[in-house]
Amino acid sequence: MAKEEPVKLTRLELEVMGAVWTLGSGSVREIREQLPEQKRPAYTTVQTIIYRLEEKGAVRRVKKVGNAHIFEAVVTRKAAHNRLIDELLHVFGGSPRSLMAQLVETGQLTLSDIRELESTLAKLEANKNATTADDSLKSKSGRGSKRRQGDAK
């Protein structure tokens, strides 16, 4: 029952969600222990973040074990990442080219990265074309079988 709807998350909420996604489900203590030790927030801070995430519909309580509530993610990692990408593109005027240019200028996107992305895009395009061709064949064969069924009656 994961949600693909975008939920706006802060940086700390994203870190906590990362721990929830890694665990699958867990108590506040388990989620806190999943966070990096060098910058691990206090238990009460993680608890507050979890409750805020619950209010936003990003996590939900699934059961109670003793005094501990067990939480699981409602929002998928993909939905959260898509929201971030949309926000980032908005900062760059909606232009992926402007964003990529900035990444290249700051050295965060290399020629090797671009070549890998080109390969990924080519594969996606090939899969898209194959799926379109398959759908076309299925719709043609589906219509033919319906006619034969109608003729048999």
Secondary structure, DSSP 8 states (H G I E B T S, - for coil): --B-S-----HHHHHHHHHHHHHSEE-HHHHHHHS-GGG---HHHHHHHHHHHHHHTSEEEEEEETTEEEEEESB-HHHHHHHHHHHHHHHTTT-HHHHHHHHHHTTSS-HHHHHHHHHHHHHHHHHHHHHHHHHHHHHHHHHHHHHHHHHH-
